[in-house]
């Protein structure tokens, strides 16, 4: 059992909650399934001690600022002492429908499924943007489903950028934070002045393309993930097979979402939402 699991079990025992089990491990936290004394099922996150307190505060503050049906909700934040060490814990809604990654392991989505999920996540990204936030880590692992298996929920604000606060990423770094395979060029190149909601737009477009076609918009047939990331970072043209597939599926809005330069993507969330609505009609 990990040290953070021991912290979670002790917290549950002290407060009359029931510890169910481990859910997942992140770079600086672990998530556990618990049932509160009230009978409510929750996700308990335990943060590793010593990790950037400011980064953790940004994550929790961002979640508290958001209120949207397709964004994970935060119930409570509490410090907890275990064996003389202080840990920070948060309680969040428990999403039992699995991840988009697990869904894609069973095969690509149908066009109507992809569009339905996409429209809800576009709405979530628009809400995040309205709070002057950039998620910066939209990927299938961070898209969970409610118990119905069809309602997507965006989670994990651990890399959130607050556009009205000082950046926590050093300017001299060659690469910005994020998951490279889903990150836009401006994140890969740490071009901080170019990062805004359109960076999330790129990542979401990449997720939707992968969900529908089974490959990244910049991934030519047979290319490795590393080579694909290099193409994005160098702002190479999108893969020919992606351009053809998007046009054939009447999903050309994905081409614009994943354009290499932010200025060529949809200018506002409203513009993107209208484009998705037109396809749905």
C-alpha angles and dihedrals in degrees: 000000000000122000091247091052088055089052091051093048092048091049091052093047092050094049100039095252125138118241109218104175152281119311107176148331126234133184093273107008145039127220126218135187112238138169113219124226086255090060094252117138114230142168111242115205120197117195121215112249116247097031117127105294091200092055090051091048090051091052095049094042091051092052091049090052092053126077113172135130091238097049123078113254127228117223104181145344122214137169116228132191120218123175090342096308124111117229130184116227132186131193117215136170114284114235110203101180097086130240131297086243090062091047092051091050085068092053142286121310123256114251093253091049092049092049093048092051091041095054092052093048092046086056089051092050090048089053092049090050091051087060091054090249134131115202094204096189108067107154138133092269089059095049111084131175132230119238091278089068092225107070109087121212125194113222142171112060092183093125097037118149116215105207093200095052133065112279116252092206115093112242093222094061113111093216130037126220122278141082104298097216091059100031124107121238093261091058094044090051095040091236092163096179090062097050115107137118089308088069089062088045090059093049093048091048089052091050092050093047091050090047093052105034102022096238141076118264090244097041114108117202109289096008118138124238090251092053089048092053089050090053090052093047091050091047093237117172117278116267115279092229090054093051090050094045094048092050093046092049091048088241098122090140086077089064091058093043091057099042112141095237121055091224090065094053124082107301098217136018088245090058091052093046090052091051091053091047091052091055091047090055 
